[in-house]
Amino acid sequence: MYILIMPVKDEEKILHDVIESVINQTVKPVLWLIVDDGSTDDSPKIIQECVSKYDWIKSIKLPPHPRDIIYHVSYVYKRGFDFIIKYCDEKKINYSFIASIDADTVLEPEYFEKLLHEFEANRGLGIASGGLYHEINGKLELSTKMENFPSGTGRVWSKKCFFDTDGFSLEPSADSISNVKATLRGWD
């Protein structure tokens, strides 16, 4: 059982596909929070259509705030994580994993199922993500350079690891900081 957050900022062109990819996961989140970071396109309308169809999908809209290039991404993610964790506590929603994706990421249907199997196979696993692909000569190729370093979108933390590493910090490169904290605290 996992909870999922996804920040959105003006993603109307791909948002339907991203939403469908989460709705069609073989293992769905118990709660999915979509964080609207002040979209000016039709993203809010698309989000509301989705929220009205599924009771396990919620949305918040962040108030206008300065867009600091260094801290902005971690600010949006942190607000989402803080909200969903508090919501789960108040509603007594149980979960064992905390996940995030970017609003421009279309997932294969078994994405979260595969990652959760990795956690089952390794009880010491704290953070995982899918592969990182790069476009090389017009083709997508899986990078093997950072095989043991979760990166980018589609990250999953075990709940224990997330709280053991003080959650998602308001820092530049907060995902990298999370990885380092997890390693220093003995997590894979």
C-alpha positions in Angstrom: 0.0 0.0 0.0 1.5 3.3 -1.0 0.5 7.0 -1.2 1.5 9.1 -4.2 2.1 12.8 -4.8 2.4 14.5 -8.1 3.1 18.2 -8.6 1.6 19.8 -11.7 2.4 23.1 -13.4 0.9 23.7 -16.9 1.0 20.1 -18.1 -2.3 20.0 -20.0 -0.7 18.5 -23.1 0.3 15.3 -21.4 -1.7 15.3 -18.2 -4.5 13.0 -19.5 -1.9 10.4 -20.4 -0.1 10.6 -17.1 -3.4 10.3 -15.2 -4.4 7.3 -17.2 -1.1 5.7 -16.5 -1.6 6.0 -12.8 -5.2 4.9 -12.9 -4.2 1.8 -14.9 -1.4 0.7 -12.5 -1.7 -2.9 -11.6 -1.1 -1.8 -8.0 -2.9 1.5 -7.4 -2.1 4.0 -4.6 -4.4 4.1 -1.6 -4.3 7.8 -2.0 -3.0 10.0 -4.8 -2.5 13.8 -4.2 -2.1 16.0 -7.2 -0.5 19.3 -6.3 -1.4 22.2 -8.6 1.4 24.7 -8.5 -0.5 27.6 -10.0 -1.2 26.2 -13.5 -2.4 28.8 -16.0 -3.5 26.3 -18.7 -6.3 23.7 -18.5 -4.5 21.5 -16.0 -6.8 22.5 -13.1 -9.8 21.5 -15.1 -8.3 18.2 -16.0 -7.3 17.6 -12.3 -10.8 18.4 -11.1 -12.4 16.0 -13.6 -10.1 13.3 -12.3 -10.8 14.1 -8.6 -14.5 14.0 -9.2 -14.4 10.5 -10.7 -12.2 8.8 -8.1 -12.5 9.1 -4.3 -8.9 8.0 -3.8 -7.6 11.0 -5.8 -7.3 14.4 -4.0 -5.9 17.7 -5.1 -4.6 20.9 -3.5 -3.7 24.2 -5.1 -0.7 26.0 -3.7 -1.1 29.7 -3.1 1.0 32.1 -5.2 4.6 32.1 -3.9 8.0 33.3 -5.2 9.5 30.9 -7.7 13.0 30.4 -6.4 14.8 28.2 -8.9 17.0 26.6 -6.2 14.3 25.7 -3.7 11.1 25.8 -5.7 10.9 22.1 -6.7 11.6 20.9 -3.1 9.1 23.4 -1.8 6.3 22.0 -4.0 7.2 18.4 -3.2 7.5 19.1 0.5 4.1 20.8 0.6 2.6 17.7 -1.1 4.3 15.2 1.2 3.4 17.2 4.3 -0.3 17.5 3.2 -0.8 13.8 2.3 0.9 12.5 5.4 -1.2 14.7 7.6 -4.4 13.7 5.6 -3.6 10.0 6.1 -3.0 10.5 9.8 -6.3 12.3 10.2 -8.3 9.9 8.1 -6.5 6.8 9.5 -5.3 5.7 6.0 -2.7 3.0 6.3 0.3 2.9 4.0 3.7 1.3 3.9 5.3 3.3 1.1 5.4 6.9 -0.1 5.9 7.7 -3.8 6.2 10.6 -6.1 6.1 11.2 -9.8 6.5 14.2 -12.1 3.4 15.3 -14.1 5.2 14.6 -17.4 5.9 10.9 -16.6 3.8 8.3 -18.3 4.3 5.0 -16.4 4.1 1.4 -17.7 1.1 -0.4 -16.1 3.3 -2.5 -13.8 5.6 0.3 -12.7 4.7 0.5 -9.0 4.1 -3.3 -8.8 7.7 -3.9 -9.9 9.1 -1.4 -7.4 7.1 -2.8 -4.5 8.4 -6.3 -5.4 11.9 -4.9 -4.9 11.0 -3.8 -1.4 9.6 -7.3 -0.6 12.8 -8.9 -1.9 15.0 -6.6 0.2 13.7 -5.5 3.6 16.6 -3.1 3.9 15.6 -1.2 0.8 14.7 2.3 1.7 14.4 4.1 -1.7 13.9 2.9 -5.2 13.1 4.3 -8.6 12.8 3.0 -12.1 15.5 3.2 -14.7 16.8 6.5 -16.0 16.7 6.8 -19.8 18.6 9.2 -21.9 18.1 10.0 -25.6 21.2 9.1 -27.5 21.3 9.4 -31.3 17.5 9.6 -31.4 17.0 6.4 -29.3 16.1 6.0 -25.6 18.8 4.1 -23.8 18.8 2.9 -20.2 21.6 4.4 -18.2 23.6 2.0 -16.0 25.8 4.7 -14.5 23.5 5.2 -11.5 22.1 1.8 -11.0 22.2 1.9 -7.2 21.2 5.5 -6.9 17.4 6.3 -7.2 16.9 9.4 -9.3 14.3 11.4 -11.1 10.6 10.8 -11.2 8.9 7.7 -10.0 10.6 7.4 -6.6 9.3 5.2 -3.8 10.4 5.4 -0.1 9.6 2.8 2.5 7.6 4.7 5.1 10.2 3.7 7.8 13.0 5.1 5.6 11.1 8.3 4.8 10.7 9.1 8.5 14.1 7.8 9.5 15.7 10.3 7.1 13.5 13.2 8.3 11.1 13.1 5.3 11.5 15.3 2.3 13.7 18.3 3.1 13.4 21.9 1.8 16.9 21.9 0.2 18.4 22.1 -3.3 18.5 18.5 -4.7 16.3 17.2 -1.9 16.0 13.8 -3.6 19.8 13.4 -3.6 20.0 14.5 0.0 17.3 11.9 0.8 19.5 9.2 -0.9 22.6 10.2 1.1 20.7 10.3 4.4 19.3 6.8 3.7 22.7 5.4 2.9 24.2 7.0 6.0 21.4 5.4 8.1 22.0 2.0 6.7 19.3 1.8 4.1 19.8 0.3 0.6 
